[in-house]
C-alpha cells in the first residue's frame, strides 16, 4: 500500500473524534443541500460521513442511506445522532466502517447518489479513490464530490499547508470518462465561514463536481 499521511488513518480520526464531544456542526454541508435538493430520493452512499450530518439530512428527505467512514468512533457518534433525530430517520441509515484508500477495494455496492464532502485525496491514491467513488454510482445516478478549493490556501492558517491535497472541480472531473459521465456542474462557489483560529469571517471556495452516469 502506498504510504498515506497520518491525517488519513483510522487512528488519527478515532483520536480526533474521541478528544471532543463534537467535531462538526451537525448541519448538512451547504453544497449537498444546493446540488441534491431537487433530486428524486433513492439510495445514497455518503463517503467520509463523519458524525452523520449529511446522511441524516438525506434520510430526512426520504433517501435510504449508507454512511461510510474510516473511524468506528465517528460512526458510533453518527448512529447516536441519527437515533436522536428519530426512529424513522435512523431506520433509513446503515453505518459502515471502510477505508476508501485501502489496497483492497471495499465492497460498496451501487447507489443512485454517491456523495463525498471534504475527503482530501492524497496523490498516491487519488485516481484509485475517485474510481471507487465513481464505480459505486448506478447507471443514471449522480456523483457529487465537494472539496476545499486551492484558493483557500491563500487564507493564512485556514487549511493544512499541503497544496498537493487540493484540486479544482475541473481537475476532479478529468478523472471521469466522458463517454460514461456527463458533467452537470464543475464550480467553485464561495461562502463565508468563521476562521477557527482567528474568529474572523473569511470567504472560502468549494470545488464542486456533480456528474451523472450515463444510462
Secondary structure as UniProt FT lines:
FT   HELIX           6..8
FT   HELIX           10..18
FT   HELIX           30..36
FT   TURN            37..38
FT   STRAND          43..47
FT   TURN            50..51
FT   HELIX           53..60
FT   TURN            61..62
FT   STRAND          64..69
FT   HELIX           72..85
FT   HELIX           87..91
FT   STRAND          93..97
FT   TURN            100..101
FT   STRAND          111..117
FT   TURN            123..125
FT   HELIX           126..135
FT   STRAND          137..148
FT   HELIX           150..154
FT   TURN            156..158
FT   HELIX           163..165
FT   HELIX           169..173
FT   TURN            174..175
FT   TURN            178..180
FT   STRAND          181..187
FT   STRAND          190..194
FT   TURN            196..198
FT   STRAND          201..213
//
